[in-house]
Amino acid sequence: MTSKSPQPVTFKPSGPLAGNISVPGDKSISHRALIFSALAVGKSRITGLLEGEDVLATADALRAMGARIEKKDDVWTVYGVGVGGLMQPDNAFDMGNSGTSTRLLMGLVASHAISATFIGDASLTKRPMGRVIEPLSRMGVDIRARETSDHKACLPLTVRGICPAIPIEYRLPVASAQVKSAILLAGLNTPGITRIIEPVLTRDHSETMLKGFGAEINVETDAEGCRVISLTGEAELQPQKIKVPGDPSSAAFMAVAALIVPGSDILIENVGINPTRAGLFELLRRMGGDISFKKKRTVGGEPVADIHVKHSPLTGIDVPADIAPSMIDEFPILFVAAAVASGQTTTRGLHELRVKESDRLTQMAKGLELLGVKLTEKEDGLLIEGSGGKPLPGGKPIPVIETALDHRIAMSFAIAGLVTKSGLSVDDIRPVQTSFPGFQDLLASLAS
């Protein structure tokens, strides 16, 4: 975030939203496109890259380890150093607010003979890193982290990589694409086969993209129904041309806005609809949302479509716990949709939301209650009584929503402000720059 002073913004009720828009590039794919390109031998070209602060932090760290990364117009060019070719960085990596950058780069450094220290902002330094430290330590990596009063390993931390690292077989104890990807990145420069057992499917961009870069990677299903991912180390990655699709997590905010603002009709163009990421759209359809995928196609191995969304009366539902991994980042905006639906929406199995950029269950509950929404906060989810399509009461003076430096909390309540009686104020809009630069302007363009 460029400014250190909070930037409060007021969002007020809106007329119908209309128009064709594009959202910024997929954040998960953007991180991986830069990292894998830096590990290839030769020149890769990336278009559609998300230029948010999180992704730029990844680019800066890769430059510090020897990769040459340039931008001209809309094209990013990465001159990779090859697997095993990373150099010792001179300074600590400032990851800002990006947990993805931190966890993936920890895995990258782990199997190289270099050391790297990771620091971050007030939000990131509270996020637990033990789930990544544990498997990387099994590979022989020395990681020293700050320990909190409740014995959680957090930033700042230092990774002292080892080469060669030890290949492991690791069963993921929690559904986490970041942990899976960190292990795969460490496995790239580790002799032998690194194997990951995934009981619950998570976003599969790392596996798909590594195969596209030429890594020897195999995905099977075992007798228990778990995905088993096997990666042969000491890989040689080939440079690629990558077109990053629009981020479905960003598209989610505009889609929900169109669903809940009467009279709205929008088209969100060129959005990734990978099944491991598209759970929210399926859930909104179950609630009665008029959402359709147009011009389905495959770009760079990823399914892409234009998403047509019209205002629809929504009905609350019981959200199955097993859908959480395919929409874990979209639950804050789902809670907003639930708040204006008819009837009750129940969610469970969302312990992961308590260790994101903020405790998203508590932050969303506090903010929605300020708007007059009736709800119950459980340990692993929220039970929300919808308004039946009526505007959310809010209050006078208008409520001020605490975002806790969380970009998805800020954007979720920006959308909620469109269906309040008199508006609301988000206490700090700065975090939105981490994932969705241009969010306010794009939202305003739909309302004009």
Order of alpha helices (4+ residues) and beta strands (2+ residues): beta-beta-alpha-beta-alpha-beta-beta-beta-alpha-beta-alpha-beta-beta-beta-alpha-beta-alpha-beta-beta-beta-alpha-beta-alpha-beta-beta-alpha-beta-alpha-beta-beta-beta-alpha-beta-alpha
